[in-house]
Amino acid sequence: MPKIHDSGMQAERTRLSWARTSLALAVIGALELHIGRSDLAMVDRLPGLLMLLIAVGCWVYGGRRYLVVTRSLAAGRTVLNHRQGLVLAGLSLLPAAIAVWSILV
């Protein structure tokens, strides 16, 4: 019988939450690009493009984090990284800032 590294499948659930978050960000970015006129200037399209870029980054980060966690669990190492968590917490404010900017511009 194979050894179960993570009996509660927390890593898999976290990976799925990263995927849902990136999908939601991509939908918001696509809506910001789609809604409105087709003759918008690049400045008017920038919030939507930034949201799509953040969605791709979120998708990539979630996948890489999943690999790090599963490999660390398999090797019996810890997966804590406090510096990375602080950077990620700071970056989590970026979509809200873009949304406010797109409303005000």
N, C-alpha and C positions, 0 to 999 in steps of 0.2 A: 504494500500500500504506500503511495507517495506521501512524503512529508508535507503537511499543510503549514505554510509559512505564516499565513494571516487568516486565521479561522473566521474572523468577522468580515473579511474582504473589504477592509477599510480603504486599501489602496485602489481597488477597483471602483468603489463608490466615489472616491475623490477624483479619479480620472473621469468618471462620467459627469461629475459636477463641473469640472473644467470644460468638458465638451459642451455641456448645456450653456455655460456662461459664454463661451466663444460663439455659440450659435446665436444666442440672444444679442450679443454685441454686433455680430454680422448682420442680423436682421435690422437692427437700429441703424447701422451704417448704410445699408442698402435703401432703407426708407428715406434717410436723409438725402441720398443721391437721387432717388426716384421721384419723390414728391417735389413738385414745383415745375418750373419751366425748363425746357431743354437748353435755353440760351443763357444759363447761369455762368457767371465768371468762375474762375478757378478758386478764388477766395470763398465763394459761396459753396463750393463743393468740398472744400477742405475738411470740415467737420465729419462728413460722411466717409471720406477717404481715411481720415485718422481712426475712425471707429472700426473700419474694416482692417486696418493695419493692427490695431489693438486686438481684434478678434483672432487674427492669424497668430500674433504673439502669444495670446492666451492658449490657443490650441497647441502650439509647439511647446510652450512651457509645461502644460499639463501632461503631454506625452513624455517629455524628457524627465519630469519629476516622477512619473509612474515607473519608468525604467530604473531610476536611481533608487527609489524606495524598494522595489521588488528585488533588485540585485543586492541591496544592503541587507534586506531581511534574509535572503538566501545565504549570505555570507555571515550572518549573525552580528552585523554592525548596526550602530545607531544611525538614524537619518535626520537628526536635529541639525538645523542650520539657522541660527538666530539672525545673523546679518542678512541673509537672503529673505527672511520673513519680514524684516523691517523695510527693505527695499520694495518688496511686493506690496506691503501695506501702504507705502507712500504712493506707489503707482496705481493702486486701486482707486485713488481719487481722480485720476486722469479722465476716465469716461464722464464723470460728473462735471468736471471742469469744461470738457468739450461740449457737453449738452448745454450748460449755461451759456457758453460762448456762442453756440449756434442759435440760441434763442435771442440773445442780445444783439447779434450782428444782423 
